[in-house]
Amino acid sequence: MPRKIRDLLKDLRKAGFKHVPGGKGSHRKFAHPSVKIPAIIPGQDGDDAKPYLERHIADKINESQP
């Protein structure tokens, strides 16, 4: 069963990412001081996360770790 978008957002916030104003429609942008390109999250909180999005978030969290 795929994870929900809200779970990915919790992971980002736990890793120190902050919501940045902007984005079109249902897309949200999360930035971290040590990551050059912010993470973009499409969809609503209750939507199922696609596998590519789960990998993208995991890569961004790993990139933020020293």
C-alpha positions in Angstrom: 0.0 0.0 0.0 1.5 3.4 -1.0 2.2 6.0 1.6 0.1 9.2 1.7 1.4 12.6 0.8 0.9 13.7 4.4 3.5 11.1 5.5 6.0 12.4 3.0 5.4 16.0 4.3 6.0 14.8 7.9 9.3 13.2 6.8 10.4 16.5 5.2 9.5 18.6 8.2 11.3 16.1 10.5 14.4 16.5 8.3 14.4 20.3 8.7 12.7 21.3 5.5 10.5 24.4 5.6 7.5 25.3 3.4 8.3 28.1 0.9 5.5 30.2 -0.5 4.8 29.7 -4.1 4.0 26.8 -6.4 1.1 26.4 -8.7 -2.2 24.7 -7.9 -1.7 21.8 -5.5 2.1 21.8 -5.8 4.1 22.8 -2.6 7.7 23.7 -2.3 10.0 22.7 0.6 13.5 24.1 1.0 16.4 23.2 3.2 19.5 25.4 3.8 21.9 22.7 2.6 19.9 21.6 -0.5 20.3 23.7 -3.6 17.0 22.7 -5.4 13.9 22.5 -3.2 11.6 19.5 -3.1 8.3 19.9 -5.0 5.3 18.0 -3.7 2.2 17.6 -5.9 -1.2 16.6 -4.7 -3.4 16.8 -1.6 -2.5 15.4 1.8 -4.8 12.4 1.5 -3.6 11.3 -2.0 -1.5 8.2 -2.5 2.2 9.0 -3.2 3.6 7.7 -6.4 6.8 5.6 -6.2 8.8 8.2 -8.0 7.7 10.8 -5.5 8.7 8.6 -2.6 12.2 8.2 -4.1 12.5 11.9 -4.8 11.7 12.7 -1.1 14.1 10.1 0.1 16.9 11.5 -2.1 16.2 15.1 -0.9 16.3 14.0 2.7 19.6 12.1 2.1 21.0 15.2 0.3 20.2 17.3 3.4 22.2 15.0 5.7 25.9 16.0 6.3 
